[in-house]
Every structure is written in structure tokens, then in C-alpha cells.
Amino acid sequence: MQVFTYRSSGAWLTVKQPVEDENGKTLPDEALNEISRSLSDCFRCNNLIVLTGLGTSLHVNLVPPPPDDPLKRVAKAGKHIAPMMSDLWESVKAVNGPLFDEVVALSRFPALHQGNIEALLSYCKVAADFVDEKDGKQKIKDFIKTAEETVRDQVRFLNADDDLGLHADFLRRLARRSSRKLRAKVFTTNYDLCFEYAARKGRYVVIDGFSHTTPQVFDSLFFSYDVVKRDSNPDSHDFISNVFHLYKLHGSVDWTKNSLTKEIEKDPATPTPLLVYPRNTKYELSFEQPYLEMMSSFQAALRQPDTGLLILGFGFNDNHIAEPILSAINSNLHLKVAICDPALGPRETPAGPKQGSETWNTHLTKIKYLIEHGDARLSLVGATFQQIVPHLPDIAAETDLEQHIERVRQLRGAV
């Protein structure tokens, strides 16, 4: 892991192997202390916002890679893994066969973007509007439909019995904040159900904008509700713990629109989930319902005083999300930001030394500039989701309720 803050004197600090003194006591690590300080600053804020991207799902169902190919991603037997953009490219190419190369030519897709499925779908969307019917307009439309169906199937990689222990640990640390503070808000660009399944296993209450009726329907009004526990005394009530808000900025594999009522409902088996598919029109789509409510909540949360923003596994490649973050950094002096992503910071790869994304990503270079010029609110951490979760503040020991839930879970598994 690496960290870059105003205290690091313009250099990346790398976490070193633990070193003990002559008395056997582990010496403090400067980089690890700086990471802990940055994370604690966010968690102490009254308003805690978490933004997660693909990087928080990539470890699910993975086994260690073979020694001769450390970058290869291998799934556990009988399991599926979250697809990366390169995986989606190969899957779409395999499904479409010869049509794939035809569409690449028809859309005038540049060779320099090879492997970028988002760029290809963007070119196809434009080409579908100007290519003549005789030149293959219908072929492009058919390709877009097939590609989106492939993306839909690929992102449905999760099963209810998959191991989501890391997500559960993350939610445990997140939801244990004092109930006197605002509920933590998790915004994610992921379509999958990792947070929902982890919350179910840990018996967390998820406020996601959907009703508690059957079928569940979406209404932004539900985000303003909270959960309290009432005793026999009607005048006494307490806000319960283990509650968080979940906002899915790009939709979810279990969202669908009812053709009769036009309401957005939850249906895990829907063949037409509401997703913002990879393409350059994501900005425009994010201002349609239900994405408009999610984006509005995100922008409003960033403007609140005493706000901590923790960003995990998000590469700052979506302008419609990155720009509001930069705007809030510029205007909200009470905003503290910790950005954690394995692409940050210089590192060694099998192909040789590689610079971090903060050297070429337009948004991250601006954030790095602010840090270099003394902005104490911001920090960059080069770490994976697996590496950073154990270092998030763990405010309280395991509660009696959590111990009971775990015992019952083990009992069901033993029966």
C-alpha cells in the first residue's frame, strides 16, 4: 500500500514490512499511520459518504492466480467473477462472431481504442443514427442489443451463497458509527448485489429508496425515512444501529420498469434490468429517473458541512461523477476526501515500472496538485479493497446481537 498526502512532502510513502525493536515491539510505520489518519478523518465526520466502483467487486469468487501468470483472474470452481471491461469486450466479441468485425468497420471504430467496450458502444450509438439502412443500420442496432444483453448476463455473476465476508466486514465498520451522526451513505456505480447480499447476511437495514411492500417500488421519499426501536413506553424510541443508505448510480440487475404502472420495481429475474450501459451517453442517462434521484442525492450530500468522502475502487473515468466531486472539493472547505484505488501511485509490474493514474487522469491530476500545494483535506491511497478494509476504523467490539446472528448462521449451516 502507498499513500500521498500534504504530509508526505510531495512523495509517495510505502507501507513497509513490520519491524520490531530490541524489546520485540513493532515499530510504527509512517505510511500506515498516515493511511489510518486519513481514514479516521473521514469516519469522524457527521456526514459520511462512500463511493464505490468496480474495484470493490473484483475479488469476489477469485482464487490465487498461477505463479507464471500473476495477472490472470481465475474463478473458484462452479463460481463466476465480476467482469472487467476487457472481459466484456471478449465476451461481446465471442457472442457476435463475424458480425463483430463488420460493426467495428461500419462504426469506424479507431484501432487505438481496441479492447474498450464502452468506446465501441459509444461509436455504435452514433453510427446507428447516420449509417444508411442499406449500409448496415439494422446490423448495428442488432449488435447493440446483443452487446447489452451480454453485459447484463456477465454482471449477474453473484449467487446468494457466495462469500462476501469482506463486504460484510466493511458494512460492519461503516454501520457502527454513532446513531447520533447521520446515516452513512453508500453510492456505487456497480450493478451487482454484493452490498445487498452482505447486508442480508449481517442483518443490516438497507434504505435504498424502495418500499417495504410487494412488489417493492421505488420512490425517493423512502430515503427520508429512518428506523427506530420503540419500547412499551410510547414516548420512548431509539434509532437502531446497523442502518445505511444505498444509492446505485448506474442502476441494478434487479431493477425493472413495470410496463403497466410505469413504476420502478425490484425483480431479480427481470430480463430487462434498468442499467446505464457502458457508453459515452452515461451523462445524459444519469439525468433520467431513477438515476436522477441518485445523482441529486450524491451532489447534495457532497455540499453538506462536516462531510467525509471515502472513494473505493473508482477510477475517475466517469465524468458525470468525477466532476461533481471536483466541484465539491473546490467549494466545500469542510469536505475531507480519501481516495483508495490500486491504480494510484508508482508500482512495479511484470512489464516493468508503471506510473499511477494520478499522473494521467485529468481529475486525479488536479486532486494531486491540490495536495502538493498543501491541501490537508485530501489524500490518495494506493490500495485494493481487500487491503484497505482492515484499516478502516473499527469503532466498537462485536455486539451481542452480531454474535447471536453468527451463532444462528453457523447453526443453520451445520444442520
KESEDO-985295 format. One record per residue: residue in three letters; x, y, z of N, C-alpha, C in turn. Coordinates in steps of 0.05 Angstrom, whole numbers, padded with zeros to 5 digits, always signed. Layout:
alaXYZXYZXYZ...
This chain:
met+00017-00024+00000+00000+00000+00000+00018+00025+00000gln+00007+00046-00012+00021+00072-00013+00002+00095-00006val+00013+00117+00003-00004+00140+00010+00010+00166+00001phe-00007+00185-00007+00004+00211-00016-00014+00232-00003thr-00003+00248+00015-00017+00269+00029+00001+00294+00031tyr-00010+00316+00042+00006+00340+00045+00029+00336+00064arg+00027+00315+00081+00049+00309+00100+00072+00293+00088ser+00068+00282+00064+00088+00265+00052+00109+00279+00036ser+00109+00306+00037+00130+00322+00024+00132+00317-00006gly+00110+00314-00019+00110+00311-00048+00119+00284-00058ala+00119+00264-00040+00128+00237-00048+00108+00216-00038trp+00108+00193-00050+00091+00171-00041+00105+00156-00018leu+00090+00151+00003+00100+00135+00025+00090+00107+00022thr+00108+00088+00024+00101+00060+00020+00101+00045+00047val+00080+00029+00052+00078+00013+00076+00100-00009+00075lys+00116-00010+00096+00138-00030+00097+00130-00054+00114gln+00147-00074+00111+00143-00098+00128+00147-00091+00157pro+00131-00102+00175+00134-00096+00204+00162-00100+00214val+00172-00081+00230+00199-00083+00241+00196-00081+00272glu+00210-00098+00286+00209-00098+00315+00235-00087+00327asp+00232-00073+00350+00256-00063+00364+00268-00085+00381glu+00288-00078+00397+00302-00098+00413+00284-00111+00434asn+00262-00098+00440+00243-00109+00460+00221-00125+00448gly+00222-00129+00422+00201-00144+00408+00176-00128+00402lys+00177-00101+00405+00154-00084+00400+00155-00075+00371thr+00132-00077+00357+00131-00068+00329+00134-00038+00327leu+00152-00029+00311+00157+00000+00307+00135+00011+00290pro+00126+00036+00295+00105+00048+00279+00114+00053+00250asp+00096+00049+00232+00102+00053+00203+00089+00080+00195glu+00106+00098+00184+00097+00125+00177+00074+00124+00157ala+00077+00108+00136+00056+00106+00115+00030+00095+00126leu+00032+00074+00142+00008+00062+00154-00006+00082+00173asn+00009+00096+00188-00002+00116+00206-00017+00138+00190glu-00005+00146+00168-00018+00167+00151-00044+00157+00138ile-00044+00132+00130-00068+00120+00119-00090+00119+00140ser-00083+00110+00164-00102+00108+00186-00113+00136+00193arg-00096+00156+00193-00105+00183+00199-00125+00193+00179ser-00119+00189+00153-00137+00198+00132-00164+00185+00134leu-00164+00158+00138-00190+00144+00140-00205+00153+00165ser-00191+00157+00187-00205+00165+00212-00217+00193+00209asp-00203+00210+00194-00214+00237+00190-00241+00236+00176cys-00244+00218+00156-00269+00214+00142-00291+00203+00160phe-00283+00182+00175-00303+00168+00192-00313+00186+00215arg-00297+00205+00224-00305+00222+00246-00325+00244+00237cys-00328+00248+00211-00346+00269+00202-00375+00261+00208asn-00392+00281+00212-00420+00276+00217-00434+00264+00193asn-00426+00272+00169-00438+00262+00144-00417+00245+00130leu-00420+00219+00130-00400+00201+00117-00412+00190+00091ile-00397+00195+00069-00405+00186+00042-00384+00166+00032val-00393+00144+00021-00375+00125+00009-00383+00122-00020leu-00364+00125-00038-00368+00120-00067-00352+00096-00075thr-00365+00075-00086-00351+00051-00093-00354+00046-00123gly-00333+00034-00135-00334+00026-00163-00328-00003-00166leu-00320-00010-00191-00316-00038-00197-00295-00052-00179gly-00276-00036-00170-00254-00048-00154-00264-00061-00128thr-00288-00056-00119-00298-00069-00094-00311-00096-00100ser-00314-00103-00125-00326-00129-00132-00307-00149-00145leu-00283-00139-00153-00265-00156-00169-00254-00180-00154his-00253-00179-00127-00241-00201-00112-00261-00224-00107val-00287-00219-00111-00307-00239-00104-00304-00264-00121asn-00302-00287-00108-00300-00314-00121-00274-00318-00136leu-00254-00303-00129-00227-00307-00141-00211-00326-00125val-00193-00341-00140-00173-00358-00127-00146-00346-00134pro-00125-00352-00118-00098-00341-00125-00090-00348-00153pro-00078-00329-00168-00070-00334-00196-00047-00353-00197pro-00043-00366-00220-00020-00384-00223+00007-00368-00222pro+00028-00380-00211+00054-00366-00208+00065-00354-00234asp+00060-00368-00256+00071-00360-00282+00054-00338-00295asp+00031-00331-00284+00014-00310-00295-00001-00296-00272pro+00014-00278-00258+00002-00266-00234-00021-00247-00239leu-00025-00239-00264-00047-00221-00271-00072-00236-00279lys-00071-00262-00282-00094-00277-00292-00114-00279-00269arg-00140-00276-00277-00162-00278-00258-00176-00304-00261val-00175-00320-00240-00187-00348-00241-00209-00350-00221ala-00232-00360-00230-00255-00363-00212-00254-00389-00197lys-00266-00389-00173-00269-00414-00158-00286-00433-00174ala-00283-00459-00169-00298-00480-00183-00328-00475-00180gly-00342-00474-00203-00371-00471-00202-00380-00443-00197lys-00362-00424-00195-00369-00396-00189-00362-00378-00213his-00372-00353-00212-00367-00333-00232-00355-00308-00218ile-00340-00293-00234-00327-00269-00223-00337-00244-00238ala-00334-00221-00225-00342-00196-00236-00326-00190-00261pro-00338-00182-00283-00324-00177-00308-00310-00150-00308met-00286-00149-00319-00273-00123-00324-00281-00114-00352met-00274-00090-00360-00281-00080-00386-00269-00098-00408ser-00245-00107-00404-00232-00125-00424-00247-00151-00426asp-00258-00161-00404-00274-00186-00404-00300-00182-00420leu-00312-00159-00417-00337-00153-00431-00331-00151-00461trp-00309-00140-00469-00301-00138-00497-00299-00166-00509glu-00285-00184-00496-00281-00211-00506-00307-00226-00507ser-00324-00222-00487-00350-00236-00487-00368-00227-00510val-00369-00201-00514-00386-00190-00535-00375-00199-00562lys-00349-00199-00565-00336-00208-00590-00343-00238-00596ala-00342-00255-00575-00347-00283-00578-00376-00288-00586val-00394-00273-00573-00423-00277-00578-00431-00269-00606asn-00419-00248-00617-00427-00237-00643-00413-00249-00667gly-00390-00263-00662-00376-00275-00684-00368-00256-00706pro-00373-00263-00732-00364-00246-00754-00377-00218-00754leu-00401-00216-00742-00415-00190-00740-00399-00170-00725phe-00383-00179-00706-00367-00160-00690-00348-00144-00708asp-00333-00157-00726-00315-00142-00743-00330-00124-00763glu-00353-00133-00772-00369-00117-00790-00377-00091-00776val-00387-00093-00752-00396-00070-00737-00373-00051-00731val-00350-00062-00724-00326-00045-00719-00320-00028-00744ala-00322-00041-00767-00316-00026-00792-00338-00006-00798leu-00364-00014-00795-00386+00004-00800-00386+00029-00782ser-00378+00025-00757-00379+00048-00738-00353+00064-00740arg-00334+00056-00757-00309+00070-00760-00294+00072-00733phe-00294+00050-00719-00282+00049-00693-00252+00049-00695pro-00238+00069-00682-00209+00071-00685-00194+00048-00671ala-00172+00040-00684-00157+00017-00673-00145+00024-00646leu-00139+00049-00640-00126+00056-00615-00144+00050-00591his-00171+00047-00595-00189+00041-00574-00196+00011-00571gln-00181-00006-00585-00186-00035-00585-00186-00045-00556gly-00207-00060-00549-00209-00071-00522-00227-00055-00504asn-00236-00031-00513-00252-00014-00497-00282-00017-00506ile-00297-00033-00491-00325-00038-00499-00342-00013-00496glu-00335+00004-00477-00350+00029-00473-00347+00047-00498ala-00323+00049-00508-00318+00066-00531-00332+00054-00556leu-00332+00027-00559-00344+00014-00582-00374+00019-00582leu-00387+00016-00559-00416+00020-00557-00423+00050-00562ser-00405+00068-00554-00409+00096-00560-00408+00102-00589tyr-00389+00091-00603-00387+00094-00632-00411+00082-00647cys-00420+00059-00637-00443+00045-00649-00468+00062-00646lys-00471+00074-00623-00495+00091-00618-00496+00114-00637val-00474+00126-00643-00473+00148-00662-00477+00137-00690ala-00464+00115-00697-00466+00104-00724-00494+00095-00730ala-00509+00086-00711-00537+00078-00715-00554+00100-00725asp-00546+00125-00720-00561+00148-00728-00554+00159-00756phe-00530+00153-00766-00522+00164-00792-00517+00143-00814val-00514+00118-00806-00509+00097-00827-00536+00091-00841asp-00535+00089-00868-00559+00082-00883-00568+00054-00878glu-00593+00049-00882-00604+00022-00878-00589+00001-00895lys-00584+00009-00920-00571-00010-00938-00542-00015-00930asp-00531+00004-00914-00503+00001-00906-00500-00014-00879gly-00522-00021-00867-00520-00038-00843-00531-00025-00818lys-00550-00006-00820-00561+00006-00796-00573-00016-00778gln-00588-00035-00789-00600-00056-00773-00579-00074-00760lys-00557-00079-00774-00536-00095-00762-00524-00082-00737ile-00521-00056-00738-00510-00041-00715-00530-00042-00692lys-00556-00038-00698-00576-00040-00677-00578-00067-00664asp-00576-00088-00681-00576-00115-00671-00552-00120-00653phe-00529-00109-00662-00504-00113-00646-00507-00099-00619ile-00518-00075-00618-00521-00061-00593-00539-00077-00574lys-00561-00088-00585-00579-00104-00568-00565-00128-00557thr-00550-00142-00574-00536-00166-00565-00514-00160-00545ala-00500-00138-00550-00479-00130-00532-00489-00123-00504glu-00512-00108-00503-00523-00101-00478-00534-00126-00463glu-00545-00145-00478-00554-00170-00465-00530-00185-00454thr-00508-00184-00468-00483-00198-00458-00473-00185-00433val-00472-00158-00433-00464-00144-00409-00483-00151-00385arg-00509-00151-00390-00528-00158-00369-00522-00185-00358asp-00517-00205-00375-00512-00232-00365-00486-00234-00350gln-00466-00219-00359-00440-00221-00347-00440-00208-00319val-00455-00187-00315-00455-00174-00289-00472-00188-00268arg-00487-00208-00277-00503-00225-00259-00486-00249-00251phe-00463-00243-00240-00444-00264-00232-00448-00275-00204leu-00464-00261-00188-00466-00267-00160-00488-00286-00153asn-00482-00305-00135-00502-00323-00123-00505-00316-00094ala-00528-00324-00083-00535-00317-00055-00516-00329-00036asp-00503-00352-00043-00485-00366-00024-00456-00359-00028asp-00450-00340-00045-00422-00332-00050-00410-00318-00025asp-00384-00321-00022-00371-00310+00002-00367-00280-00001leu-00381-00265+00016-00379-00236+00015-00370-00226+00043gly-00352-00241+00055-00343-00234+00082-00330-00206+00083leu-00315-00199+00062-00302-00173+00062-00322-00150+00060his-00343-00154+00044-00364-00133+00043-00378-00131+00070ala-00383-00155+00083-00396-00155+00109-00379-00140+00130asp-00353-00145+00129-00335-00131+00148-00335-00101+00143phe-00336-00093+00117-00337-00065+00110-00362-00052+00121leu-00385-00066+00117-00411-00055+00126-00411-00053+00157arg-00399-00073+00170-00399-00073+00199-00384-00048+00210arg-00362-00042+00198-00347-00018+00206-00362+00008+00199leu-00375+00007+00177-00389+00031+00167-00414+00037+00184ala-00429+00015+00190-00455+00019+00203-00453+00022+00233arg-00429+00019+00245-00427+00021+00274-00422+00049+00283arg-00421+00068+00265-00419+00096+00274-00442+00103+00293ser-00437+00122+00309-00458+00130+00329-00484+00138+00314ser-00506+00129+00326-00532+00135+00314-00539+00165+00317arg-00522+00180+00332-00526+00209+00334-00515+00223+00309lys-00499+00209+00293-00490+00220+00268-00509+00213+00246leu-00506+00226+00223-00523+00220+00200-00517+00192+00191arg-00537+00178+00180-00532+00151+00169-00511+00152+00147ala-00494+00133+00147-00474+00131+00125-00488+00126+00099lys-00478+00138+00078-00489+00136+00051-00469+00122+00033val-00477+00100+00021-00460+00085+00002-00471+00090-00026phe-00455+00103-00043-00462+00107-00071-00444+00088-00087thr-00456+00073-00106-00440+00054-00121-00447+00056-00151thr-00427+00052-00168-00432+00050-00197-00436+00021-00205asn-00434+00002-00187-00436-00026-00194-00465-00034-00197tyr-00470-00053-00216-00497-00063-00220-00503-00087-00201asp-00482-00099-00190-00486-00125-00176-00499-00121-00149leu-00504-00143-00135-00518-00143-00109-00500-00150-00086cys-00474-00143-00088-00455-00150-00066-00464-00138-00040phe-00470-00112-00040-00477-00099-00015-00504-00109-00004glu-00523-00115-00022-00549-00125-00013-00546-00152+00000tyr-00530-00171-00012-00527-00197-00001-00511-00197+00025ala-00490-00180+00026-00475-00178+00050-00491-00166+00073ala-00509-00147+00066-00526-00135+00087-00546-00155+00097arg-00556-00172+00079-00575-00192+00088-00563-00212+00108lys-00539-00221+00101-00525-00240+00119-00519-00228+00146gly-00512-00202+00147-00505-00189+00172-00529-00176+00186arg-00553-00179+00174-00577-00168+00185-00576-00137+00188tyr-00565-00124+00167-00565-00095+00166-00590-00086+00152val-00598-00062+00159-00622-00050+00146-00612-00031+00124val-00621-00037+00100-00613-00021+00077-00636-00003+00068ile-00631+00023+00069-00651+00042+00058-00642+00049+00030asp-00656+00039+00010-00647+00042-00018-00667+00055-00036gly-00688+00068-00024-00708+00082-00040-00731+00065-00048phe-00732+00039-00040-00754+00021-00047-00772+00016-00023ser-00797+00012-00029-00817+00008-00008-00814-00019+00005his-00829-00024+00027-00830-00049+00041-00855-00064+00034thr-00866-00058+00010-00889-00072+00000-00881-00094-00020thr-00900-00109-00030-00895-00129-00051-00913-00123-00075pro-00901-00118-00098-00873-00115-00103-00862-00089-00092gln-00835-00089-00088-00822-00065-00078-00821-00044-00101val-00829-00020-00096-00829+00001-00116-00812+00024-00106phe-00799+00038-00126-00781+00059-00119-00796+00086-00116asp-00788+00100-00095-00798+00128-00090-00776+00141-00073ser-00766+00164-00083-00744+00177-00068-00753+00185-00040leu-00779+00186-00035-00789+00193-00008-00778+00174+00013phe-00773+00149+00005-00764+00129+00025-00736+00135+00035phe-00720+00151+00021-00694+00158+00030-00695+00177+00055ser-00718+00190+00058-00720+00208+00081-00730+00194+00106tyr-00737+00168+00104-00746+00153+00127-00723+00141+00142asp-00727+00135+00168-00707+00122+00184-00721+00100+00200val-00705+00085+00216-00715+00063+00231-00710+00067+00261val-00730+00065+00277-00727+00069+00306-00738+00044+00320lys-00729+00040+00344-00739+00019+00361-00756+00031+00383arg-00781+00021+00387-00798+00032+00407-00804+00011+00429asp-00801+00019+00454-00807+00001+00476-00837+00003+00483ser-00844-00010+00505-00872-00009+00514-00881+00019+00520asn-00861+00036+00526-00868+00064+00531-00870+00079+00505pro-00894+00088+00497-00897+00100+00471-00881+00126+00467asp-00872+00138+00489-00857+00163+00486-00827+00158+00484ser-00819+00133+00485-00791+00126+00483-00784+00112+00457his-00764+00122+00444-00755+00109+00419-00725+00115+00415asp-00712+00096+00403-00683+00099+00397-00678+00092+00368phe-00660+00107+00355-00651+00100+00328-00635+00074+00330ile-00642+00054+00314-00628+00029+00315-00601+00031+00301ser-00582+00014+00307-00556+00013+00294-00558-00004+00269asn-00535-00006+00255-00533-00023+00231-00552-00015+00209val-00554+00011+00204-00571+00021+00182-00553+00038+00164phe-00556+00035+00138-00542+00052+00119-00559+00057+00094his-00553+00078+00080-00567+00084+00055-00550+00073+00031leu-00564+00062+00011-00551+00052-00012-00563+00065-00037tyr-00545+00077-00053-00554+00091-00078-00538+00078-00101lys-00553+00067-00120-00540+00054-00143-00541+00073-00167leu-00519+00087-00172-00519+00109-00191-00523+00100-00220his-00516+00075-00226-00519+00065-00254-00540+00043-00256gly-00557+00041-00236-00578+00020-00237-00569-00005-00224ser-00587-00026-00227-00582-00051-00213-00594-00074-00229val-00582-00098-00227-00592-00121-00242-00619-00130-00233asp-00629-00120-00210-00656-00128-00201-00676-00105-00203trp-00670-00084-00218-00689-00062-00223-00703-00067-00250thr-00729-00061-00251-00743-00063-00276-00766-00043-00276lys-00776-00036-00299-00798-00017-00301-00823-00033-00309asn-00844-00030-00292-00870-00042-00298-00883-00029-00322ser-00889-00044-00343-00899-00033-00367-00927-00021-00364leu-00942-00030-00343-00969-00021-00339-00970+00004-00321thr-00957+00002-00298-00957+00024-00279-00936+00045-00283lys-00915+00038-00299-00892+00055-00304-00875+00059-00279glu-00880+00044-00258-00865+00046-00234-00840+00028-00236ile-00819+00036-00221-00795+00020-00220-00797+00000-00197glu-00794-00025-00203-00797-00046-00184-00772-00063-00181lys-00771-00080-00161-00749-00098-00157-00758-00126-00167asp-00742-00137-00185-00747-00164-00195-00721-00177-00202pro-00710-00194-00185-00683-00206-00190-00681-00222-00216ala-00704-00231-00227-00704-00247-00251-00711-00232-00276thr-00713-00205-00274-00722-00190-00297-00702-00193-00321pro-00713-00197-00345-00696-00198-00369-00688-00171-00379thr-00700-00150-00369-00694-00122-00378-00688-00105-00354pro-00665-00109-00341-00659-00092-00318-00653-00063-00326leu-00657-00045-00308-00651-00017-00313-00622-00012-00307leu-00606-00010-00328-00577-00006-00325-00568+00017-00343val-00549+00033-00333-00535+00052-00350-00512+00037-00363tyr-00516+00028-00388-00496+00011-00401-00471+00028-00408pro-00448+00015-00410-00423+00029-00416-00425+00043-00443arg-00424+00069-00443-00423+00085-00468-00421+00115-00459asn-00414+00132-00478-00410+00160-00470-00435+00175-00465thr-00459+00163-00468-00484+00176-00461-00492+00172-00432lys-00473+00162-00416-00480+00157-00388-00487+00184-00374tyr-00475+00205-00383-00481+00231-00371-00510+00239-00375glu-00520+00235-00400-00548+00242-00406-00567+00224-00391leu-00560+00198-00391-00578+00178-00377-00580+00183-00347ser-00558+00193-00336-00558+00197-00307-00578+00219-00298phe-00589+00233-00317-00609+00254-00311-00637+00245-00319glu-00641+00218-00320-00667+00207-00323-00674+00192-00297gln-00699+00187-00292-00707+00171-00268-00700+00142-00273pro-00692+00127-00252-00688+00136-00224-00660+00147-00219tyr-00643+00148-00240-00615+00156-00235-00613+00185-00227leu-00633+00202-00235-00633+00230-00228-00634+00233-00197glu-00651+00217-00184-00653+00219-00155-00626+00211-00142met-00613+00191-00153-00588+00182-00141-00566+00204-00144met-00564+00215-00168-00544+00235-00174-00550+00261-00158ser-00575+00268-00155-00583+00292-00140-00575+00288-00110ser-00580+00264-00100-00573+00259-00072-00543+00259-00068phe-00528+00249-00088-00498+00249-00086-00488+00278-00086gln-00497+00294-00104-00488+00322-00105-00495+00338-00080ala-00520+00333-00070-00528+00347-00046-00512+00338-00022ala-00506+00312-00020-00490+00302+00003-00462+00314+00003leu-00451+00318-00020-00424+00329-00022-00422+00358-00012arg-00444+00372-00012-00445+00400-00004-00450+00404+00026gln-00456+00383+00040-00462+00385+00069-00437+00392+00085pro-00440+00408+00106-00417+00413+00124-00408+00388+00139asp-00383+00388+00147-00372+00366+00162-00377+00339+00148thr-00367+00338+00123-00372+00314+00106-00345+00299+00101gly-00346+00273+00103-00323+00256+00096-00331+00240+00072leu-00314+00240+00051-00319+00224+00027-00297+00203+00024leu-00305+00178+00025-00286+00156+00022-00292+00143-00005ile-00272+00142-00023-00276+00132-00050-00260+00106-00053leu-00273+00084-00060-00261+00058-00061-00265+00045-00088gly-00243+00039-00102-00245+00024-00127-00258+00039-00150phe-00258+00065-00149-00270+00081-00170-00247+00096-00184gly-00245+00093-00211-00222+00103-00226-00224+00131-00237phe-00246+00146-00230-00250+00173-00240-00251+00174-00270asn-00263+00154-00283-00266+00154-00312-00294+00162-00321asp-00313+00165-00302-00340+00174-00308-00341+00204-00301asn-00342+00220-00322-00341+00249-00318-00365+00260-00302his-00389+00247-00306-00413+00257-00293-00412+00252-00263ile-00394+00236-00254-00390+00231-00225-00365+00246-00215ala-00344+00246-00231-00319+00258-00223-00321+00289-00221glu-00336+00301-00239-00338+00330-00240-00352+00341-00214pro-00375+00329-00205-00387+00338-00180-00368+00336-00156ile-00351+00315-00157-00332+00312-00135-00312+00335-00135leu-00301+00341-00158-00282+00363-00160-00295+00390-00153ser-00319+00393-00162-00333+00418-00155-00337+00421-00125ala-00344+00399-00112-00348+00400-00083-00322+00405-00069ile-00300+00393-00079-00274+00398-00067-00267+00427-00068asn-00273+00440-00091-00267+00468-00095-00284+00486-00077ser-00309+00479-00072-00327+00497-00059-00333+00491-00030asn-00330+00465-00021-00336+00458+00006-00311+00454+00022leu-00303+00474+00038-00279+00473+00053-00280+00453+00077his-00305+00444+00082-00308+00425+00104-00310+00396+00094leu-00302+00391+00069-00303+00365+00057-00275+00352+00059lys-00274+00328+00071-00250+00312+00073-00252+00288+00054val-00231+00283+00038-00233+00262+00017-00209+00243+00019ala-00215+00217+00020-00195+00196+00018-00201+00179-00006ile-00183+00177-00025-00187+00162-00050-00169+00137-00049cys-00181+00114-00050-00166+00089-00048-00170+00073-00074asp-00149+00067-00088-00151+00052-00113-00123+00040-00119pro-00122+00015-00128-00096+00002-00133-00081+00014-00156ala-00095+00030-00173-00081+00042-00196-00066+00067-00188leu-00070+00077-00164-00056+00101-00155-00027+00095-00146gly-00009+00113-00152+00018+00110-00143+00036+00094-00162pro+00062+00100-00162+00080+00084-00179+00083+00056-00169arg+00087+00037-00187+00089+00009-00178+00104-00007-00199glu+00113-00030-00189+00127-00049-00207+00107-00069-00218thr+00108-00074-00244+00091-00094-00257+00109-00114-00272pro+00098-00137-00281+00114-00155-00297+00126-00143-00321ala+00114-00121-00331+00124-00108-00355+00144-00085-00348gly+00148-00081-00322+00166-00060-00314+00153-00039-00297pro+00167-00017-00290+00155+00005-00274+00132+00018-00288lys+00111+00025-00272+00088+00038-00284+00079+00061-00266gln+00072+00084-00279+00063+00107-00264+00033+00103-00256gly+00026+00117-00234-00002+00114-00225-00021+00131-00241ser-00047+00126-00238-00067+00140-00253-00068+00170-00246glu-00057+00178-00224-00057+00206-00216-00038+00223-00234thr-00023+00210-00251-00005+00224-00269-00017+00229-00296trp-00039+00215-00303-00051+00219-00329-00082+00224-00329asn-00095+00215-00308-00124+00220-00306-00129+00250-00300thr-00145+00262-00317-00150+00291-00315-00159+00300-00287his-00177+00285-00275-00188+00293-00249-00169+00288-00226leu-00155+00265-00228-00137+00258-00206-00112+00276-00206thr-00104+00285-00230-00081+00303-00230-00087+00329-00216lys-00112+00338-00218-00120+00363-00204-00120+00359-00174ile-00130+00336-00165-00130+00330-00137-00102+00327-00126lys-00084+00314-00141-00056+00312-00133-00043+00340-00131tyr-00050+00357-00150-00039+00385-00149-00047+00399-00123leu-00072+00396-00116-00081+00409-00091-00066+00398-00067ile-00062+00372-00066-00047+00360-00044-00018+00371-00043glu-00006+00372-00066+00022+00381-00068+00025+00410-00058his+00003+00425-00060+00004+00453-00052-00009+00457-00025gly-00010+00436-00009-00017+00439+00019-00045+00434+00027asp-00062+00422+00010-00090+00417+00018-00091+00393+00036ala-00096+00398+00062-00096+00377+00082-00121+00361+00082arg-00141+00369+00067-00167+00354+00067-00166+00329+00050leu-00146+00326+00032-00146+00306+00012-00123+00285+00016ser-00128+00261+00008-00107+00240+00009-00112+00220-00013leu-00090+00209-00024-00091+00188-00044-00078+00163-00032val-00092+00140-00034-00082+00115-00023-00081+00094-00045gly-00058+00083-00051-00055+00062-00070-00060+00035-00056ala-00085+00025-00058-00092+00000-00044-00116-00012-00056thr-00119-00039-00055-00143-00052-00064-00164-00051-00042phe-00188-00060-00049-00210-00061-00029-00202-00081-00007gln-00190-00103-00014-00182-00123+00006-00161-00111+00025gln-00143-00095+00015-00122-00084+00032-00132-00062+00051ile-00151-00046+00041-00159-00022+00057-00180-00028+00078val-00197-00048+00074-00219-00053+00093-00209-00058+00121pro-00188-00075+00125-00179-00080+00152-00168-00055+00167his-00162-00034+00152-00151-00009+00164-00173+00012+00168leu-00198+00006+00161-00219+00025+00167-00224+00025+00197pro-00231+00048+00208-00236+00049+00237-00257+00029+00246asp-00250+00013+00266-00269-00006+00278-00277+00005+00305ile-00300+00018+00305-00307+00035+00328-00314+00018+00353ala-00327-00004+00350-00335-00019+00373-00330-00049+00369ala-00329-00063+00392-00326-00092+00391-00351-00105+00380glu-00350-00131+00374-00373-00145+00364-00395-00145+00385thr-00419-00136+00376-00441-00134+00395-00454-00161+00401asp-00470-00162+00422-00484-00187+00429-00502-00196+00406leu-00515-00177+00393-00533-00184+00371-00517-00196+00348glu-00494-00185+00341-00477-00195+00320-00467-00223+00326gln-00459-00228+00352-00451-00254+00360-00474-00274+00357his-00498-00266+00365-00521-00283+00363-00527-00290+00334ile-00527-00270+00317-00532-00275+00288-00512-00295+00277glu-00487-00292+00284-00466-00310+00274-00471-00339+00284arg-00478-00342+00310-00484-00368+00320-00507-00381+00305val-00529-00366+00301-00552-00377+00286-00544-00384+00258arg-00528-00368+00245-00520-00374+00218-00504-00400+00216gln-00485-00403+00235-00470-00428+00236-00487-00452+00242leu-00508-00448+00259-00526-00470+00266-00541-00479+00241arg-00550-00460+00225-00565-00467+00201-00547-00482+00181gly-00521-00474+00181-00502-00487+00163-00495-00515+00172ala-00497-00520+00199-00490-00546+00210-00512-00566+00208val-00536-00556+00206-00560-00574+00206-00562-00589+00179
